């Protein structure tokens, strides 16, 4: 018996949305987006990159490394260019005034959001890192940098723009929310008795319980 061929999912999503992005220290870009199928597919790929390679969540002052954040943003910069090359002119069609496309949003983020941050701060951080004594911990050294708070603030502003872009791409790609995922439930520890704490092994979950 011949196996049934699995049907490929056709890109889904709204035929038109209003897209708006705030550019740190510059202003905002907005317009009507009427995505073609190629733009929906490109939106999914870029959405996936945003939520897996670049954190779209804010970090506290004592979390993360500035170097790791800059490296992640640099990787995202290159990946976005690769997606634009792969899909070509189909994601950057000629537009009427007041309209945007995948190409417009992606290139705006590259040139107006990421490039200024990376070209300004990468060499300054690298110069400071080169002064670290071999005996000093890299994390402690970075957090003693006099410009660390300024860089962290600019990274936070960029993250907010990327989070807004991710939400727009999610809608265009017609996929579920993969950013605000529910937190995993902590494992149930066996009590002394089976169910609730009186010895023995815990009883198996009822069929109605979800994992």
Buried (B, 14 or more C-beta within 10 A) or exposed (E): EEEEEEEEEEBEBEEEBEBEBBBBEEEEBEBEBBBBEBBBBBBBBBBBBBBEEBBBEEBEEEEBEBBEBBEBBBEBBEBBEEBBEEBEEBBBBEBEEEBBBBBBBBBBBBEBBBEBBBEEBBEEBEEBBEEBEEEEEEEEBBBEBEEBEEBBEBBEBBBBBBBBBBBBBBBBBBBEEEBEEEEEEEEEEBBEEEEEEEEEEBEEEEEEEEE
